[in-house]
Amino acid sequence: MSDSVSYSGQLRKMEHEFAEPIQYFLSLDENRQEVSSQIGKMLTLEFGGVITCVECGRKIKKTYDQGYCFPCSRDLPENDMCAVRPERCQHETGNEASKEFWRNYCNVDHFVYLSLTSGVKVGVTRHWNIPSRWIDQGAVSGLIIARTPERKLAGQMEIALAEHMADKTNWRKMLKGEIDVIDLLEWRDKVSAWVPENLKQYLVQGESIQKLSYPVEATPEKISSHNLDKEPVFTDRLTGIKGQYLILEKKVINLRKYGGYHLKFEFAD
């Protein structure tokens, strides 16, 4: 009889620890369950139909913004448009909740960075979120190119650079490891010319490239993403983890998409 281990609870995005390779943990009912050691085992993943909001806990039929109910998605400052369009940040002039969010999360140092996922891309993140941001993207390397004192300025720089380069990831190429050969230091020098004059003061030169590797044994020849809403139970062999994806023999699944879902993971030899 084969040994098996099972975990269950409300899912949130996977947590990780920087290592060679990255070490991953399932977050279920806000408890960490180590999962990197389960690579190579058969995984049965089951969705029993229950979804609850990751903020208020109410039972819902569908999620918004990766795990929220509609009111929390609509009303919480962290779910405002500037979550994905930081150059549009208006929390400073909003209600008291928005102003408090601005003081703690917007009016703080932000990095503008280059990362190598499938090709080179530009992005922004709060200063405490490196290298976690790169790991969530599945980047194999990253380089900080600027540090701004608030989020809006970082967003303005990102928008200017995105006119010349990508700000999105080709997730299929990222998972398959089909990555362009790129020198991020050369790109840093190139993109400096694209930064508006009023933002050049925030460019930095002393940062080094951060390399990242992932626990991946194999990827499917054809990358297709599993949909738990259409097929709530499946069994397949876990062959790797990268970004927020579990990689299986026949398909992949983006766990970030299923925040708030109550799931059961069972691993067996």
C-alpha positions in Angstrom: 0.0 0.0 0.0 1.5 3.4 -1.0 2.0 6.2 1.4 -0.1 9.2 0.8 -0.4 12.7 2.3 -3.4 15.0 2.0 -4.0 18.7 2.7 -7.3 20.6 2.5 -8.7 24.1 3.2 -9.3 27.5 1.7 -6.6 28.2 -0.9 -4.5 31.3 -1.1 -1.5 31.9 -3.4 1.4 29.6 -2.8 4.1 30.8 -0.5 7.8 30.2 -1.1 11.3 30.5 0.3 14.3 31.5 -1.7 16.6 28.6 -2.3 18.2 26.6 -5.1 15.7 25.6 -6.3 12.8 27.7 -4.9 10.9 25.9 -2.1 7.1 26.1 -2.4 4.3 25.8 0.2 0.6 25.5 -0.3 -1.4 28.0 1.8 -4.6 26.3 3.0 -6.7 28.0 5.7 -3.6 30.3 6.0 -1.4 27.3 7.1 1.8 26.5 5.1 2.1 23.0 3.8 5.4 22.1 2.1 4.8 20.9 -1.4 8.2 20.8 -3.3 9.0 17.4 -1.9 5.8 16.0 -3.5 7.1 16.5 -7.0 7.1 13.1 -8.8 4.1 11.9 -6.9 0.5 11.4 -8.2 -1.7 14.3 -7.2 -5.5 14.1 -6.8 -6.9 17.6 -6.6 -10.6 18.0 -5.7 -12.8 21.0 -5.6 -16.0 20.3 -3.6 -17.9 23.4 -4.7 -17.3 25.7 -1.7 -15.8 29.2 -2.3 -15.4 31.8 0.4 -14.1 35.4 0.2 -10.4 35.6 1.3 -11.2 38.9 3.1 -14.6 38.6 4.8 -15.2 34.8 4.6 -18.7 35.0 3.1 -19.7 32.1 0.9 -19.8 33.1 -2.7 -20.5 31.5 -6.1 -17.5 33.1 -7.9 -14.5 35.2 -7.0 -13.2 38.6 -8.1 -9.6 39.8 -8.1 -8.3 36.4 -7.2 -10.3 35.4 -4.2 -12.6 38.3 -3.1 -16.4 38.6 -3.1 -17.8 41.3 -5.2 -18.2 43.9 -2.4 -14.7 43.4 -1.1 -13.4 43.6 -4.7 -15.3 46.8 -5.2 -14.6 48.5 -1.9 -11.2 47.5 -0.6 -8.4 50.0 -1.6 -6.0 47.2 -2.5 -8.4 46.1 -5.3 -8.6 49.5 -6.9 -7.5 50.1 -10.5 -4.1 51.2 -9.4 -3.3 47.6 -8.3 -2.6 46.9 -12.0 -2.2 50.5 -13.2 0.0 52.1 -10.5 0.3 55.3 -12.5 -3.4 56.0 -11.7 -3.0 55.8 -7.9 -5.5 58.1 -6.3 -5.6 56.7 -2.8 -4.1 59.9 -1.3 -7.3 61.8 -2.1 -9.8 59.0 -1.3 -11.7 58.1 1.8 -10.0 57.4 5.1 -9.5 53.7 4.3 -7.8 54.7 1.0 -5.7 57.3 2.7 -4.5 54.8 5.3 -3.7 52.3 2.5 -1.8 55.1 0.7 0.3 55.8 3.7 1.2 52.1 4.3 1.4 50.7 0.8 1.6 53.5 -1.8 3.7 56.2 -0.2 6.6 53.8 0.3 9.6 53.0 -1.8 8.9 51.0 -5.0 11.2 49.3 -7.3 11.1 49.4 -11.1 12.7 46.2 -12.4 13.5 44.1 -15.4 12.8 40.4 -15.2 13.4 37.5 -17.6 10.3 35.2 -17.8 10.0 34.2 -21.4 11.4 37.5 -22.7 12.5 40.6 -20.8 9.7 42.6 -19.2 9.4 45.6 -17.0 7.4 45.8 -13.8 7.0 47.6 -10.4 6.6 46.3 -6.9 6.9 47.5 -3.3 10.5 47.5 -2.0 9.8 44.5 0.4 8.5 42.3 -2.4 11.8 41.3 -4.1 12.5 38.5 -5.0 8.9 37.3 -4.2 7.5 39.2 -7.1 10.0 37.6 -9.5 9.2 34.1 -8.1 5.5 34.6 -8.6 6.2 35.5 -12.2 8.4 32.5 -12.8 11.3 34.7 -13.7 14.7 33.1 -14.1 16.5 36.4 -13.4 15.6 39.9 -12.2 17.3 43.3 -11.9 16.2 46.4 -10.0 16.7 49.5 -12.2 15.1 52.3 -10.2 13.8 53.1 -6.7 11.0 55.7 -6.3 9.6 57.1 -3.1 6.0 56.3 -4.1 4.0 54.0 -6.2 2.6 56.5 -8.8 6.1 57.5 -9.9 7.2 53.9 -10.4 4.0 53.4 -12.5 4.8 56.4 -14.6 8.3 55.0 -15.3 6.8 51.5 -16.1 4.3 53.0 -18.6 7.1 55.0 -20.4 9.2 51.8 -20.7 6.3 49.7 -21.8 6.0 51.8 -24.9 9.2 50.1 -26.0 9.1 46.7 -24.4 6.8 44.1 -22.9 5.1 44.4 -19.5 3.4 41.0 -19.8 4.6 37.4 -19.6 4.0 34.7 -22.2 3.0 32.1 -19.6 3.3 29.1 -21.8 6.8 29.9 -22.9 7.7 30.7 -19.2 6.5 27.3 -18.1 8.3 25.4 -20.9 11.5 27.3 -20.2 11.6 28.8 -23.7 13.5 31.9 -22.6 15.3 34.4 -24.8 19.0 34.8 -24.2 19.2 38.4 -22.7 21.7 40.4 -20.7 19.7 42.4 -18.2 22.6 44.7 -17.6 22.7 45.6 -21.2 18.9 46.1 -21.2 19.2 48.4 -18.1 21.6 50.6 -20.0 19.3 50.6 -23.0 16.1 51.4 -21.2 17.6 54.3 -19.3 17.3 56.4 -22.5 13.5 55.7 -22.5 12.9 57.1 -19.0 11.4 60.6 -18.9 13.7 63.3 -17.8 11.7 64.0 -14.6 12.1 60.4 -13.5 15.8 59.8 -14.4 16.8 60.8 -10.8 15.3 57.5 -9.5 17.5 55.2 -11.7 20.0 53.1 -9.9 23.2 51.4 -11.2 24.6 49.4 -8.3 22.1 46.5 -8.3 23.2 43.0 -9.4 21.2 40.4 -11.3 19.3 37.9 -9.2 19.2 34.4 -10.6 16.3 32.0 -9.7 15.7 28.3 -10.4 12.6 26.2 -9.9 11.8 22.6 -8.9 10.7 21.4 -12.4 11.5 17.8 -13.6 9.4 18.0 -16.8 6.7 20.0 -18.6 4.0 18.7 -20.9 4.8 18.9 -24.7 1.6 20.9 -25.1 0.8 23.4 -22.4 -2.9 23.5 -21.5 -4.4 25.0 -18.3 -6.9 23.0 -16.2 -10.2 24.6 -15.3 -11.5 23.4 -11.9 -14.9 24.9 -12.5 -15.4 22.6 -15.5 -13.6 19.6 -14.1 -13.5 19.7 -10.3 -11.6 16.5 -9.7 -8.5 15.2 -11.5 -5.5 13.0 -10.9 -2.1 13.5 -12.6 1.5 13.3 -11.7 3.1 16.5 -10.3 6.3 17.1 -12.3 7.2 20.7 -11.2 6.2 24.1 -9.8 7.0 27.4 -11.3 5.5 30.8 -10.6 2.1 30.1 -9.2 1.6 27.0 -11.4 1.6 23.4 -10.6 3.1 21.5 -13.6 1.6 18.1 -14.3 2.4 15.4 -16.9 -0.7 16.3 -19.0 -1.5 19.9 -18.1 -0.8 22.8 -15.7 -3.0 24.6 -13.2 -2.6 28.2 -12.0 -3.4 28.1 -8.3 -3.4 31.9 -8.1 -6.7 31.8 -10.1 -8.4 29.7 -7.4 -7.9 31.9 -4.3 -10.9 31.3 -2.0 -11.7 27.9 -3.3 -11.8 25.1 -0.7 -9.7 22.3 -2.1 -8.3 18.9 -1.2 -4.8 17.9 -2.3 -3.8 14.3 -2.0 -0.3 13.1 -3.0 0.5 9.4 -3.4 3.5 7.4 -4.7 
